[in-house]
Amino acid sequence: MALLVVLLMAFPGERIGTLPTGRILEPGIWQVSVSHRFLPDADNATLGTPWNFLRGANVRLAVERGINGRFNAGVYLNSAGDVKEAGLAGSWMPFRWLTAMTTVGTDVVELAPSGTWLSAGAAVFTNPTLGPIHLVVLPRVTANTAAGESNRLYVSLGAGAKVDPGAGFSFGAETEPVLYGQKDTARLLAWSIALDKEVGWHNFTLTVGNAWHQSVPGWFASANRDITGGNFRVGFNILRKL
């Protein structure tokens, strides 16, 4: 397992696009985030309807709090079509180069075991004197991820990078290949690129990628757009510390 990534406090923002960076919030600080992923791909836009690809969206609202500089705890709501998901998330940083993460979510409409999932992983990071280049690797295991299919297990390896040219801007890229458990060969490798602007305690992020879901299992399960065919989806994140 590769051990790549960044010095914790140097990594700009708590997320690249969808993938968490492992950064822990400052003690006593709240963070509110609103994330949007538009469902249609940009190829749906035409000269007559240039904003057609903005119809419908996966919307995620999350609230987190930093505890003593070592822990994050949070709740989230995720709405995507008929799926209304709620969950809890927690992070623990035992070392300055490692953050353990766990998330549990469930479909609040179905309230069935098949709509409930649990994910656990660890973000590993260091500062290999790469200057403005920051890297993160996040191996994780996700159980019971597909609605209507119990006892499903996925093992994935998230990887991301950010380049910080200065002036509060950063450019990021992320992906999460599934190493075990992906039976649907029609799925593509989940990926996204992101342009981030940090202003004080705000982060504004514009994303382009091939998936529309934002939960851990849904991200790589909904990656069904091929950029080589001109297909991709757009989205954005807004993060605000309080």
CORGIGI-V152033 format. One record per helix or strand of 2 or more residues. SS is the DSSP state (helix for helix, strand for strand). FROM is the first residue (numbers start at 0). LEN is the number of residues. If there is no record, write none. Layout:
ss->[SS;SS]
from->[FROM;FROM]
len->[LEN;LEN]
This chain:
ss->[helix;strand;helix;helix;strand;strand;strand;strand;helix;strand;strand;strand;strand;strand;strand;helix;helix;strand]
from->[7;29;41;51;56;70;82;97;112;115;132;152;168;190;201;215;226;232]
len->[3;9;3;3;11;10;13;10;3;9;11;14;12;9;8;6;3;9]
